[in-house]
Amino acid sequence: MNTSLAVLPVILAALASGVFALAGVIVTARLTQHREHEAEWRQTKIEHYQEFISALSGIVAGRSTPAAQERYADAVNALALVASPAVLDAVHAFQAEITYRNSARSDERHDVLLNAAIQTMRDDIQPSGSRAPIRELNFLAPPPEEGISE
């Protein structure tokens, strides 16, 4: 009987070690799964944001075609699936500025809103705590047709 009482703490310690080891494995697996899901979600957002920028590039003055307009509309609409509310708000503000219905369009406001939308996208896909400094972005557009001489 004396030996049984001496073995009981050893058995309990081994059992506790096993339970804690199992809990550690479960927690580690969950955290890894969460981290992988976040990385996949971030990659999906990056792909959608890249398509938005590429489609936007296709509708700059001098390049816009009906097909390019459709591609841009599709890219904007697809953002609703993955973009954060902040990105959607920034894109919608930009859209309100560039729409053909806006009779008071301003190049300056266009640039400010586009920069805000892009910065919001960057903030959305960057890991926490690694925000890049805000920079003014300037996009290239082809020269107007009448400005090209042969």
C-alpha positions as CSV (number, residue, x, y, z in Angstrom):
1,M,0.0,0.0,0.0
2,N,2.9,2.3,0.8
3,T,4.3,1.8,-2.7
4,S,0.9,2.7,-4.3
5,L,0.8,6.0,-2.5
6,A,4.4,6.8,-3.6
7,V,3.6,6.0,-7.3
8,L,0.4,8.1,-7.4
9,P,2.1,11.5,-7.6
10,V,4.3,10.2,-10.4
11,I,1.3,8.9,-12.3
12,L,-0.5,12.2,-11.8
13,A,2.5,14.2,-12.9
14,A,2.8,12.0,-16.1
15,L,-0.9,12.4,-16.8
16,A,-0.7,16.2,-16.3
17,S,2.3,16.4,-18.6
18,G,0.5,14.5,-21.3
19,V,-2.6,16.7,-21.0
20,F,-0.5,19.9,-21.2
21,A,1.4,18.5,-24.1
22,L,-1.8,17.6,-25.9
23,A,-3.2,21.1,-25.2
24,G,0.0,22.6,-26.5
25,V,-0.3,20.7,-29.7
26,I,-4.0,21.6,-30.2
27,V,-3.3,25.3,-29.5
28,T,-0.3,25.4,-31.8
29,A,-2.3,23.7,-34.6
30,R,-5.1,26.2,-34.2
31,L,-2.8,29.2,-34.3
32,T,-1.0,27.8,-37.3
33,Q,-4.3,27.2,-39.1
34,H,-5.4,30.8,-38.2
35,R,-2.2,32.3,-39.5
36,E,-2.4,30.3,-42.7
37,H,-6.0,31.4,-43.3
38,E,-5.0,35.0,-42.7
39,A,-2.1,34.7,-45.2
40,E,-4.4,33.2,-47.8
41,W,-7.0,35.9,-47.2
42,R,-4.4,38.6,-47.5
43,Q,-3.2,37.1,-50.8
44,T,-6.8,37.1,-52.1
45,K,-7.1,40.7,-51.2
46,I,-3.8,41.5,-52.9
47,E,-5.0,39.8,-56.1
48,H,-8.3,41.8,-56.1
49,Y,-6.5,45.1,-55.3
50,Q,-4.0,44.5,-58.1
51,E,-6.9,43.8,-60.5
52,F,-8.5,47.1,-59.4
53,I,-5.3,49.0,-60.1
54,S,-4.7,47.3,-63.5
55,A,-8.3,47.9,-64.5
56,L,-8.1,51.5,-63.4
57,S,-5.0,51.9,-65.5
58,G,-7.0,50.7,-68.5
59,I,-9.5,53.6,-68.2
60,V,-7.2,56.6,-67.9
61,A,-7.7,59.3,-70.5
62,G,-6.7,58.2,-73.9
63,R,-6.9,54.5,-73.2
64,S,-10.5,53.9,-72.2
65,T,-12.6,51.5,-74.2
66,P,-15.9,49.9,-73.5
67,A,-14.1,46.6,-72.6
68,A,-11.8,48.5,-70.3
69,Q,-14.8,50.2,-68.6
70,E,-16.4,46.7,-68.1
71,R,-13.2,45.3,-66.6
72,Y,-13.0,48.3,-64.2
73,A,-16.6,47.9,-63.2
74,D,-16.1,44.2,-62.6
75,A,-13.0,44.9,-60.5
76,V,-14.8,47.5,-58.4
77,N,-17.8,45.2,-57.9
78,A,-15.5,42.3,-57.0
79,L,-14.0,44.3,-54.2
80,A,-17.3,43.9,-52.3
81,L,-16.3,40.3,-51.7
82,V,-13.0,40.9,-50.0
83,A,-12.3,44.5,-49.2
84,S,-12.6,45.9,-45.7
85,P,-15.3,48.5,-45.0
86,A,-12.6,51.2,-45.0
87,V,-11.4,50.2,-48.5
88,L,-14.9,50.1,-49.8
89,D,-15.6,53.6,-48.4
90,A,-12.5,55.0,-50.0
91,V,-13.2,53.4,-53.3
92,H,-16.8,54.6,-53.3
93,A,-15.6,58.1,-52.5
94,F,-13.2,57.9,-55.5
95,Q,-16.0,56.5,-57.6
96,A,-18.3,59.4,-56.7
97,E,-15.6,61.8,-57.9
98,I,-14.8,60.1,-61.2
99,T,-18.3,59.2,-62.3
100,Y,-19.7,60.7,-65.5
101,R,-22.6,62.0,-63.4
102,N,-20.3,64.3,-61.4
103,S,-20.4,67.7,-63.1
104,A,-17.9,69.2,-60.6
105,R,-15.0,66.8,-61.2
106,S,-11.7,68.0,-59.9
107,D,-8.2,66.6,-60.9
108,E,-7.0,67.6,-57.4
109,R,-9.8,65.8,-55.6
110,H,-9.4,62.8,-58.0
111,D,-5.7,62.5,-56.9
112,V,-6.5,62.9,-53.2
113,L,-9.2,60.3,-53.3
114,L,-7.2,57.9,-55.4
115,N,-4.2,58.2,-53.0
116,A,-6.6,57.7,-50.0
117,A,-8.1,54.5,-51.6
118,I,-4.7,53.1,-52.4
119,Q,-3.3,53.9,-49.0
120,T,-6.3,52.2,-47.4
121,M,-5.7,49.1,-49.5
122,R,-2.1,49.0,-48.4
123,D,-3.1,49.4,-44.8
124,D,-5.6,46.6,-45.2
125,I,-3.1,44.0,-46.5
126,Q,-0.1,44.9,-44.4
127,P,0.4,43.0,-41.2
128,S,-0.4,44.8,-38.0
129,G,2.3,47.2,-36.9
130,S,4.1,47.5,-40.2
131,R,2.3,50.4,-41.8
132,A,4.2,52.0,-44.6
133,P,4.6,55.8,-44.6
134,I,2.0,57.7,-46.6
135,R,3.2,58.7,-49.9
136,E,1.6,60.6,-52.8
137,L,1.2,58.3,-55.7
138,N,1.3,59.5,-59.3
139,F,0.1,57.3,-62.1
140,L,1.3,57.5,-65.6
141,A,-1.0,58.0,-68.5
142,P,-0.2,57.9,-72.2
143,P,0.1,61.2,-74.0
144,P,-3.0,62.5,-75.8
145,E,-3.3,61.4,-79.4
146,E,-3.0,64.9,-80.7
147,G,0.2,65.4,-78.8
148,I,2.1,62.7,-80.6
149,S,4.0,63.7,-83.6
150,E,5.5,61.3,-86.2
